[in-house]
């Protein structure tokens, strides 16, 4: 897997106590990496990261503190960094806009600035969001070179994180001078709506539905016709890891922005996504409840991932039915049998990737 590039290698994950970060740490541990991590303590109870009980070196640090970030990276001495720490909720960003911008923008600055002074660092993947684009409610998928933007504070902050990363790449980590004036290759990764077991964030479709199912009540669907590029969490993570592999190999062309999203069959509306989840767990019930007044959220959004398909030979491997079944089954096992099946699903995913000819599974 990934040509064993991560085996024995020290890898830093920021935001490891969050949903995607915890799955990434599990993936890296399975690949034999020496995982180190920094983040704030888990925000939810239960928390996926706490349930996993992974063997990693960690520090609880606020990435808005530049001195603490620089000190931690200096102590860890990682070779590759996956930067996922963020305030990740659109609706929450309306309540805490200053914290959202401080975390998602200046937090990214602090990580990249520290990388300038830690010679062990060779590759950095900054993870942003599909919402970093200036959303024009267009039917065509957004390409990596499309303008950054954002209506809400979250989306705008992710667009800013992309611009910050591009600025650091041009100013300090220029691929053209790699190996001469510096030894770091920097890329950014933009993924679609990520789902999977262990997410308990507020104001997200899947956690809201699963909490309602566990409590025996109807979930409320507020934007049934909003279209999103749904993908299981392991799909973009495989893309991030493949991108990290390319950076570590010295591939200067990989030091740029990348979209990691599903093919057309994974681009469906919210109501259809809820129906697919319902098929995999009979406790799931929902009703449409469109509020009269609500914060603005994009209606139509998906990514053009041809660059990743053509230049990285990356594609998701799960069919939509498998993706939703994976997700519903995780919560069903947790709520009905108190089982955490993360590692079991990770092993199955890796098996399917090899069986289906994924490049990274070679």
C-alpha positions as CSV (number, residue, x, y, z in Angstrom):
1,X,0.0,0.0,0.0
2,X,1.4,3.4,-1.1
3,X,4.6,1.6,-1.9
4,X,5.3,1.3,1.8
5,X,6.3,4.9,1.8
6,X,4.7,5.6,5.2
7,X,6.1,2.5,7.0
8,X,8.4,3.7,9.8
9,X,8.1,7.3,8.7
10,X,7.2,10.1,11.2
11,X,3.9,11.7,10.1
12,X,2.3,14.6,11.8
13,X,-1.5,15.0,11.7
14,X,-3.1,18.2,12.9
15,X,-6.7,18.0,14.0
16,X,-6.4,14.3,14.9
17,X,-9.2,14.5,17.5
18,X,-11.7,15.4,14.8
19,X,-13.6,13.1,12.5
20,X,-11.4,13.0,9.4
21,X,-8.2,13.4,11.5
22,X,-9.0,10.4,13.6
23,X,-9.7,8.2,10.6
24,X,-6.5,9.4,9.0
25,X,-4.5,8.5,12.1
26,X,-6.0,5.0,12.0
27,X,-5.2,4.7,8.3
28,X,-1.6,5.8,8.9
29,X,-1.2,3.4,11.9
30,X,-2.4,0.6,9.7
31,X,0.3,1.5,7.2
32,X,3.0,1.3,9.8
33,X,3.7,5.1,10.2
34,X,5.0,6.7,13.3
35,X,2.1,9.0,13.9
36,X,2.4,12.2,15.9
37,X,-0.5,14.6,16.3
38,X,-1.7,17.9,17.7
39,X,-5.1,19.4,18.2
40,X,-7.5,20.6,20.8
41,X,-9.2,17.9,23.0
42,X,-12.2,16.2,21.3
43,X,-15.3,18.4,21.2
44,X,-17.9,15.7,21.2
45,X,-18.9,12.9,23.6
46,X,-18.6,10.2,22.4
47,X,-15.6,11.0,20.2
48,X,-14.3,8.7,17.5
49,X,-10.7,9.4,18.3
50,X,-11.2,8.5,22.0
51,X,-12.9,5.2,21.0
52,X,-10.0,4.1,18.8
53,X,-7.3,4.2,21.5
54,X,-4.5,4.6,18.9
55,X,-0.8,4.3,19.7
56,X,0.4,7.8,18.7
57,X,2.4,10.6,20.2
58,X,0.2,13.6,20.7
59,X,0.0,17.1,22.1
60,X,-3.1,19.2,22.9
61,X,-2.3,22.5,21.2
62,X,-4.3,25.4,19.9
63,X,-3.0,26.0,16.3
64,X,-3.8,29.7,16.8
65,X,-0.8,29.8,19.2
66,X,2.3,30.3,16.9
67,X,4.9,29.6,19.5
68,X,3.2,26.4,20.7
69,X,2.8,25.2,17.1
70,X,6.5,25.9,16.2
71,X,7.7,24.2,19.4
72,X,5.6,21.1,18.9
73,X,6.7,20.6,15.3
74,X,10.3,21.1,16.3
75,X,9.9,18.4,19.0
76,X,8.1,16.0,16.7
77,X,10.5,16.4,13.7
78,X,8.0,15.0,11.2
79,X,8.9,14.3,7.6
80,X,5.3,14.8,6.3
81,X,2.4,16.9,7.7
82,X,-1.3,16.5,7.0
83,X,-2.9,19.7,8.2
84,X,-6.6,19.0,9.0
85,X,-7.1,21.1,12.2
86,X,-10.0,23.5,11.6
87,X,-13.4,24.9,12.6
88,X,-15.3,22.7,10.1
89,X,-19.0,23.6,10.4
90,X,-20.7,26.1,8.1
91,X,-23.6,27.0,10.3
92,X,-21.4,27.3,13.4
93,X,-19.2,29.8,11.5
94,X,-22.1,32.3,11.6
95,X,-22.0,32.1,15.4
96,X,-18.2,32.3,15.8
97,X,-16.9,34.0,12.7
98,X,-13.7,35.4,14.4
99,X,-12.7,32.1,15.8
100,X,-13.4,30.5,12.4
101,X,-11.1,32.9,10.6
102,X,-8.5,32.8,13.3
103,X,-8.4,29.0,13.3
104,X,-8.7,28.3,9.6
105,X,-6.6,31.2,8.3
106,X,-4.0,32.1,11.0
107,X,-3.8,28.5,12.1
108,X,-2.7,27.6,8.6
109,X,-0.2,30.4,8.6
110,X,1.2,29.1,11.9
111,X,1.7,25.6,10.6
112,X,3.4,26.7,7.4
113,X,5.6,29.3,9.1
114,X,6.8,26.6,11.5
115,X,7.7,24.4,8.5
116,X,10.1,27.0,7.3
117,X,12.3,26.4,10.4
118,X,12.0,22.6,10.9
119,X,14.5,20.9,8.5
120,X,12.9,17.4,8.9
121,X,9.8,18.5,7.0
122,X,9.7,17.4,3.4
123,X,6.0,17.3,2.4
124,X,2.9,19.2,3.6
125,X,-0.7,18.6,2.6
126,X,-3.1,21.3,3.7
127,X,-6.6,20.0,3.6
128,X,-9.3,22.6,2.9
129,X,-12.8,22.0,1.5
130,X,-14.9,22.0,-1.7
131,X,-16.5,25.1,-0.2
132,X,-13.3,27.1,-0.8
133,X,-14.6,28.0,-4.3
134,X,-16.6,31.1,-5.2
135,X,-19.9,29.3,-5.5
136,X,-21.9,30.3,-8.5
137,X,-24.5,27.6,-8.2
138,X,-23.2,26.2,-11.5
139,X,-23.9,22.7,-12.8
140,X,-20.3,22.2,-13.9
141,X,-17.9,20.9,-11.3
142,X,-15.3,23.4,-9.9
143,X,-11.8,23.0,-11.2
144,X,-8.6,23.7,-9.2
145,X,-7.9,26.9,-11.0
146,X,-11.4,28.4,-10.4
147,X,-11.6,31.5,-8.2
148,X,-11.6,31.1,-4.4
149,X,-14.5,32.7,-2.5
150,X,-17.1,32.0,0.0
151,X,-20.5,33.4,1.2
152,X,-20.3,32.3,4.8
153,X,-17.3,32.7,7.2
154,X,-16.4,29.0,7.0
155,X,-16.3,28.9,3.2
156,X,-14.4,32.2,3.0
157,X,-11.9,31.0,5.6
158,X,-11.2,27.9,3.5
159,X,-10.7,30.0,0.4
160,X,-8.3,32.1,2.5
161,X,-6.4,29.0,3.6
162,X,-5.9,28.1,-0.1
163,X,-4.6,31.6,-0.9
164,X,-2.3,31.4,2.2
165,X,-0.9,28.1,1.1
166,X,-0.4,29.3,-2.5
167,X,1.4,32.4,-1.2
168,X,3.7,30.2,1.0
169,X,4.4,27.9,-1.9
170,X,5.4,30.8,-4.2
171,X,7.3,32.7,-1.5
172,X,9.1,30.0,0.5
173,X,8.5,26.5,-1.0
174,X,8.7,27.2,-4.8
175,X,8.7,23.8,-6.5
176,X,11.2,25.3,-9.1
177,X,13.8,25.8,-6.4
178,X,13.1,22.5,-4.5
179,X,16.3,20.9,-3.4
180,X,18.2,24.1,-3.8
181,X,16.9,26.8,-1.4
182,X,14.5,24.6,0.5
183,X,13.4,21.0,0.8
184,X,9.6,21.2,1.2
185,X,6.9,20.4,-1.3
186,X,3.4,21.9,-0.4
187,X,0.0,20.9,-1.8
188,X,-3.6,21.6,-0.9
189,X,-6.5,19.1,-1.1
190,X,-10.2,19.9,-1.5
191,X,-12.7,17.2,-0.8
192,X,-16.5,16.9,-1.0
193,X,-19.1,16.1,1.6
194,X,-17.4,13.4,3.7
195,X,-19.4,10.8,5.6
196,X,-18.6,7.8,7.7
197,X,-18.8,6.4,11.2
198,X,-17.7,8.3,14.3
199,X,-18.9,11.8,13.3
200,X,-20.9,13.5,16.0
201,X,-20.6,17.1,14.9
202,X,-23.7,19.3,15.1
203,X,-25.5,20.5,12.0
204,X,-24.3,17.8,9.7
205,X,-26.7,15.5,7.9
206,X,-25.3,12.1,8.9
207,X,-24.6,12.8,12.6
208,X,-28.0,14.4,13.0
209,X,-29.8,11.4,11.4
210,X,-27.8,8.9,13.5
211,X,-28.5,10.7,16.8
212,X,-32.2,10.8,15.9
213,X,-32.2,7.1,15.0
214,X,-30.4,6.2,18.3
215,X,-33.0,8.2,20.3
216,X,-35.9,6.7,18.3
217,X,-37.1,10.0,16.8
218,X,-37.5,11.6,13.4
219,X,-34.5,13.4,11.9
220,X,-35.2,16.8,10.5
221,X,-34.1,17.4,6.9
222,X,-33.8,21.2,6.3
223,X,-32.3,21.4,2.7
224,X,-33.7,18.3,0.9
225,X,-32.8,19.4,-2.6
226,X,-29.3,20.7,-1.9
227,X,-26.8,18.7,-4.0
228,X,-23.5,17.5,-2.6
229,X,-20.6,15.3,-3.7
230,X,-20.9,12.6,-1.1
231,X,-18.0,10.2,-0.3
232,X,-16.9,7.9,2.5
233,X,-14.2,9.4,4.6
234,X,-11.7,6.8,3.5
235,X,-11.9,7.9,-0.2
236,X,-10.4,11.4,0.1
237,X,-8.0,10.1,2.8
238,X,-6.6,7.7,0.2
239,X,-6.2,10.7,-2.1
240,X,-4.4,12.7,0.6
241,X,-2.0,9.8,1.3
242,X,-1.3,9.3,-2.4
243,X,-0.6,13.0,-2.8
244,X,1.7,12.8,0.2
245,X,3.5,9.9,-1.4
246,X,4.1,11.9,-4.6
247,X,5.4,14.9,-2.6
248,X,7.8,12.6,-0.6
249,X,9.1,11.2,-3.9
250,X,10.1,14.7,-5.0
251,X,7.4,15.1,-7.6
252,X,7.3,18.9,-8.1
253,X,4.2,18.7,-10.2
254,X,2.3,17.4,-7.2
255,X,2.9,20.6,-5.3
256,X,-0.3,22.3,-6.3
257,X,-4.1,22.2,-5.5
258,X,-6.1,19.0,-5.9
259,X,-9.8,18.0,-5.9
260,X,-10.8,14.7,-4.4
261,X,-14.4,13.9,-5.0
262,X,-16.8,11.2,-6.2
263,X,-17.8,10.4,-9.8
264,X,-21.2,11.5,-11.0
265,X,-23.1,8.7,-9.2
266,X,-22.0,10.1,-5.8
267,X,-23.4,13.6,-6.6
268,X,-26.9,13.5,-5.2
269,X,-29.3,15.6,-3.2
270,X,-29.7,15.5,0.6
271,X,-33.1,13.8,0.6
272,X,-31.7,11.0,-1.6
273,X,-28.7,10.6,0.7
274,X,-31.0,10.2,3.7
275,X,-33.1,7.6,1.8
276,X,-30.0,5.6,1.1
277,X,-29.0,5.6,4.7
278,X,-32.5,4.6,5.7
279,X,-32.1,1.4,3.6
280,X,-29.2,0.2,5.8
281,X,-30.7,0.7,9.3
282,X,-34.4,0.4,10.0
283,X,-34.2,2.8,12.9
284,X,-33.5,5.7,10.6
285,X,-36.6,7.8,10.0
286,X,-36.8,11.4,8.8
287,X,-39.1,14.2,7.7
288,X,-38.6,17.3,5.6
289,X,-38.7,20.5,7.7
290,X,-37.5,23.5,5.7
291,X,-37.1,26.5,8.1
292,X,-38.5,29.8,7.1
293,X,-35.3,31.6,8.0
294,X,-31.9,30.0,8.0
295,X,-28.3,30.9,7.3
296,X,-27.3,30.8,3.7
297,X,-25.9,27.4,2.5
298,X,-24.9,26.5,-1.1
299,X,-27.6,24.6,-3.0
300,X,-25.5,23.1,-5.8
301,X,-21.9,22.1,-5.3
302,X,-19.6,19.5,-6.8
303,X,-16.0,19.1,-7.9
304,X,-14.2,18.4,-11.2
305,X,-11.6,15.8,-10.3
306,X,-10.1,15.1,-13.7
307,X,-6.7,16.4,-12.6
308,X,-6.5,13.7,-9.8
309,X,-7.8,11.1,-12.2
310,X,-5.3,11.8,-14.9
311,X,-2.2,12.9,-13.0
312,X,-2.4,10.8,-9.8
313,X,-4.5,7.9,-11.2
314,X,-6.7,8.4,-8.2
315,X,-10.4,7.5,-8.1
316,X,-12.8,6.5,-5.3
317,X,-13.5,2.8,-5.2
318,X,-16.8,2.6,-3.4
319,X,-20.2,2.6,-5.1
320,X,-22.8,5.0,-3.5
321,X,-24.7,2.1,-2.0
322,X,-21.5,0.8,-0.4
323,X,-20.6,4.2,0.9
324,X,-23.9,4.7,2.7
325,X,-24.0,1.1,3.9
326,X,-20.5,1.5,5.4
327,X,-21.7,4.6,7.2
328,X,-25.0,3.3,8.5
329,X,-23.5,0.0,9.6
330,X,-20.8,1.7,11.7
331,X,-23.5,3.6,13.7
332,X,-25.8,0.6,13.8
333,X,-23.0,-1.5,15.3
334,X,-22.0,1.2,17.8
335,X,-25.5,2.0,19.0
336,X,-27.0,-1.5,19.1
337,X,-23.9,-3.6,20.0
338,X,-21.4,-1.1,21.4
339,X,-18.9,-2.2,18.8
340,X,-16.4,0.2,17.1
341,X,-15.7,-1.3,13.7
342,X,-13.4,1.4,12.3
343,X,-10.4,-0.9,11.9
344,X,-12.6,-3.7,10.5
345,X,-13.9,-1.3,7.8
346,X,-10.5,0.1,7.1
347,X,-9.2,-3.4,6.4
348,X,-12.2,-4.1,4.2
349,X,-11.6,-0.9,2.3
350,X,-8.0,-1.7,1.7
351,X,-8.9,-5.2,0.5
352,X,-11.5,-3.7,-1.9
353,X,-9.0,-1.2,-3.2
354,X,-6.5,-3.9,-4.0
355,X,-9.2,-6.1,-5.6
356,X,-10.5,-3.1,-7.7
357,X,-7.0,-2.1,-8.9
358,X,-6.5,1.2,-7.0
359,X,-3.1,2.6,-7.8
360,X,-2.3,3.3,-4.2
361,X,-3.1,-0.3,-3.2
362,X,-0.2,-1.7,-5.3
